[in-house]
Amino acid sequence: MGESYGRWTLGNDEAVMPYLTSANLACGFHAGDPHIMRKSVALAVQHGVAIGAHPGLPDLMGFGRRALNVSPDELKDYIHYQTGALSAFARTAGATLQHVKPHGIQYTMFERNLDLARACAEAVAELDAKLILMTMADTKFDAAARATGARVAGEGFADRPYTRDKELVWPRVVFTDPERAAEQAVMMARDGKVRTVDGDVVDVNVQTICVHGDTPGVEKIVAAVRKALEQEGILVRPLRDWL
């Protein structure tokens, strides 16, 4: 969320926010700017949505989806800088941050380089031990983050296909069919499983489910996901209320 920038608009945040319990707000490196950050925080507060920082790599041109050669210390600086900025906007709106979710290619980078994975978890804990770090569930990144003692929530994706190794299909593929995303979200939340592109069914332990805000028609996708979860009797609440 909050991935517009200057005169460029992305997503439909006003239509999406009412269906969320937690929102990942861009912090200016891959997208967003100070004015969008302020407006995004206000929108989340208006709808009672928990606020999370969505720090990206310093790559506006690539929307944070290109791998950069960064050191663990550089990564920590990027996370501290962006999360600290969003935290300031949250405080001025009478709110606090619930979580941090790394943006874009970082999940893949952390899976390939556990020094970066540990640095990410350490950076979040250094800011505030109560902050929740979102990781991709059941991955090396997830295990490395938990080993640092950081507060972690494993994330599943309603709108991305999985491989049998529980990685996201690459090159990047996104579901645009609301019913398909809703079905995958229910399977993860209710059964702790996900169907892979090969037709296999694998276990996946998720505490939070993501839908990408830059997908065309995202407002229909989140509405379908929320409705399907609730129809299954699944209580959808912000992480801070139960994790």
N, C-alpha and C positions, 0 to 999 in steps of 0.2 A: 504494500500500500504506500501511498505518498510518493509514487515514482514519476510524477510529473516534474518538469524542470523549466523555469523561466516561462516562455510562451508556449512550450511544448507540453501537451496533455497526454497522459497515458492512463488507461484504465477507467473505471467508473466507480470511484471510491464511495460516493454518496449512496449509490444503490447497493453496494456490497456490504458496507459496514454494519447495517442492521442485522445481518445474518451471522456475524462473527462473535466469538467469545474472546479471542486474542488476535491482535493485528501486528504484523511486522512492518515497521515504518522505515522507509529509506532515510539515510542520514547524510546524503550529499555527495558521496564518492562515486557510486555507480549511477545514482539518480537522486532526485529530490534537491531542494535548496532550503535555506532558512525559512522562507515564507511558506513553502509547502509543508515543511516540518511543523510549523506552528498550526497551520490549518488542519493538518492530519491529526495532530494530538487533540485539538478541539473537537474534531469529528468523533474520535474514539471516545472521549470523555462524554460527549453528548449521548452516545448510545451505550454507555457502560461497558465498553470493550477494553480489556486489559491491553496495555501498551508494551510493545517490545521493540528494541532497536534491531535494525536490519543492516548492519555494517557491510559494505562491499569493498572490493579492491578499487584503487584510484584509477578508474578506467571508464570514464563517461562514454567515450566513443564505442567501446565494446560492451556497455551495459553490465560490466562486471562479470561477464561470462567468458573471458579469456584468461588463461592461466598466466600469472606473472611470477617472475623469479624473486621472491621476497624471503627475507630471513625471519626466524621466529620473533626476534626483537622488533623488526619492522611491522610484522603482523600485529603484535601487541599494541604498538603505537597507533596503528590504524583503528583497531577496535576501541581503545581507550578514547581516542579523539572523537570518533563518531558517536559512540554510546554516551559519552559525557555531554556532547552537544544536545542530543535528544533528551537526555535526562533533565537538562536545564529547561527545555521547553515544557516537559512534563510537570516539573515543579511549579513553574509559573502558572500552569493550568490547574494546580491543586492535585496533581496525580503523581504517581511514582512508576518507575519501570518494573515490569514483571519479568521480562526475559530478554535474551539476546539470541538472534538467529542469524548466523553467517549467511551472506547472500551468494548466489550464483555458483561459480566454478570452485569456490572454496571447499565445498563438501568433497569434491573429487580430489582437490589438492591435498586435503587432510588425510584422505584414505591412502594416498600414495606416499605421504611424508608425515609420519607420526610425530616428529618434532614440531611441525606446524599445528597438528591436532592438539598436542599438549599445551602449546603456547596459547592457542585460542581459549582453552578451558581455564588456564591460569589467568589470562587477561580478564575474563569475565569475573572470576572469583576475587581478583585483586580490586576490581571496582566495587563489588558488593557481594558478600558471601550468600546473600539471599536471592540474588539474581539466578534465574533458571537459564541454562544453556540448552538450546535445541540442537540436537544432533540427528543424523540419519540413523534410524533404529537398526540395531543388530549389525553394526559395521565396526571396523577397526577404529574409526574416529570415535564412535560411541563408547567403546571399551576404554580407549585411551583417556577420554575425557572423564569418565567415571573413576578411573584409577587415580586421578589427581585430587579427588574429593569434592569436585565441583558438583553443584546441583544440576542434574541433567534430566531432560525429557526427550525420549526417543520419538522421532517424527516419521510419520508415514505420509505418502502423497496420494491424494485422491485422483489427481489428473495426470499422473505420469506412469508409463508402463515400466515394469520391473523385469530384470533378468533373474535366472534361477540362483544367482549369487547375491540376490537382494540389492543389486545396484540398479540405478536408473538407466534406461536405454539411452545410448548415445550414438550418433548425433541426437540432439534433444528432440523428443517427441512429446506432445501434450494432447490429452484428450479434450475435445471440444463438445462431446456429447454429454449433456448433464446427467442422463440416466446411467451412463457407463461410469462416470466419476462417482455418482451416488452409490452404485453397486460396490465399487471397490472400497469406498469409505466404510460402508456397513460391514463388509467382510473383514476389514482390518480391525474395526472397533469391537464387533460382536464376537468374531471367531479367532482373532489374532492370526489371520492368514491373508495371503495375497496370491492371486493367480498371475503367473509370469507369462511373458510373450511366447514361451515354448509350450504353454498349456499346463505346466506343473503348478502345484499349489504348495507354497512354502510358509513356514511359520514366521511371523513378524510381530515383535512386541512394541506397540506404539502407545504413546500417551497423548499425542497431539497429531492432528491431521491437517495437512496443508493443501490449499488451493491457490494457484498462481493468479495474482491480480492483473497481470498484463495479457491474459488470454481473452480473445474476442468472445463476448457473451458471458463473461465471468459471473455477472450478476445472476444469470439463470443457473449456472453451475453451482454456486454456493447455496442458492435457494433450494435446489434439488438435494444437495448433500445434507443440509440441515434438516429438511423435511424427512428424508429417508432415515436418518439417524434417530430422530424423535419418534417416528412411526415404529421403529424397532424397540422402543422403550429405553433408548440410550440417553442418559442425562448429559447434556452438553454444557460444560461450565468452563470458566477460565482456569488455567493451570494453578493459579495462586490459591484457588478455593479448595483444592484437594490434594495436590501433589506433595 
